[in-house]
């Protein structure tokens, strides 16, 4: 059993990852599910860096990770069409 957490910083096709993260939690779901991401700018000393990045935690179950990626894909399509 691995312990601890694994994270990845990713750049998304959004202008403001913080607004996207809030939208994910407040206004989006896919079949009753959503995901939570951490806006990237909070992980940099310079607050203008990471504006379109998020930190994603890797989950241990492959099926959960695959579902999360699908939710993120659909969410990005919808968000960028608004």
C-alpha positions in Angstrom: 0.0 0.0 0.0 1.6 3.3 -1.1 1.3 6.1 1.4 1.4 9.8 0.9 0.2 11.8 -2.1 1.3 12.4 -5.6 0.6 15.6 -7.5 0.9 17.0 -10.9 0.8 20.6 -12.1 -1.0 20.9 -15.4 -1.7 23.8 -17.7 -5.3 24.0 -18.9 -6.9 25.8 -21.8 -8.5 28.4 -19.5 -7.5 31.9 -18.8 -8.1 31.7 -15.0 -7.8 28.4 -13.3 -9.2 29.7 -10.0 -12.5 30.7 -11.8 -12.5 27.3 -13.5 -12.0 25.5 -10.1 -14.9 27.4 -8.5 -17.1 26.7 -11.5 -16.3 23.0 -11.3 -17.6 22.9 -7.7 -20.5 25.3 -8.0 -21.9 24.9 -11.5 -20.8 21.6 -13.1 -21.4 18.0 -12.8 -21.3 14.9 -15.0 -23.9 12.4 -14.0 -23.9 13.9 -10.4 -20.1 13.9 -10.1 -17.5 16.6 -10.4 -13.8 17.0 -9.5 -11.9 19.4 -7.3 -8.6 21.0 -8.4 -6.3 23.4 -6.7 -5.6 26.6 -8.7 -1.9 26.7 -9.6 -1.1 30.4 -8.8 -1.1 29.6 -5.0 1.9 27.4 -5.5 4.2 30.1 -6.9 5.9 33.0 -5.2 4.8 35.3 -8.0 1.0 35.4 -8.0 0.9 36.0 -11.7 2.5 32.6 -12.4 0.4 29.5 -12.8 -2.8 31.5 -13.6 -3.9 28.8 -16.1 -2.5 25.8 -14.1 -4.1 23.5 -11.6 -2.6 21.0 -9.2 -4.1 17.5 -9.5 -3.8 14.8 -6.9 -3.2 11.3 -8.3 -5.6 8.8 -6.8 -4.7 5.2 -6.1 -7.5 3.5 -7.9 -7.0 3.4 -11.7 -10.8 3.5 -12.3 -11.2 6.7 -10.2 -8.3 8.4 -12.1 -9.9 7.4 -15.4 -13.3 8.7 -14.4 -11.7 12.0 -13.1 -9.9 12.5 -16.5 -13.2 12.0 -18.3 -15.0 14.5 -16.0 -12.2 17.0 -16.6 -12.4 16.5 -20.4 -16.2 17.1 -20.5 -15.9 20.1 -18.0 -13.3 21.8 -20.2 -15.4 21.4 -23.3 -18.4 22.9 -21.6 -16.5 25.7 -19.8 -14.8 26.8 -23.0 -18.1 26.9 -24.9 -19.8 29.3 -22.4 
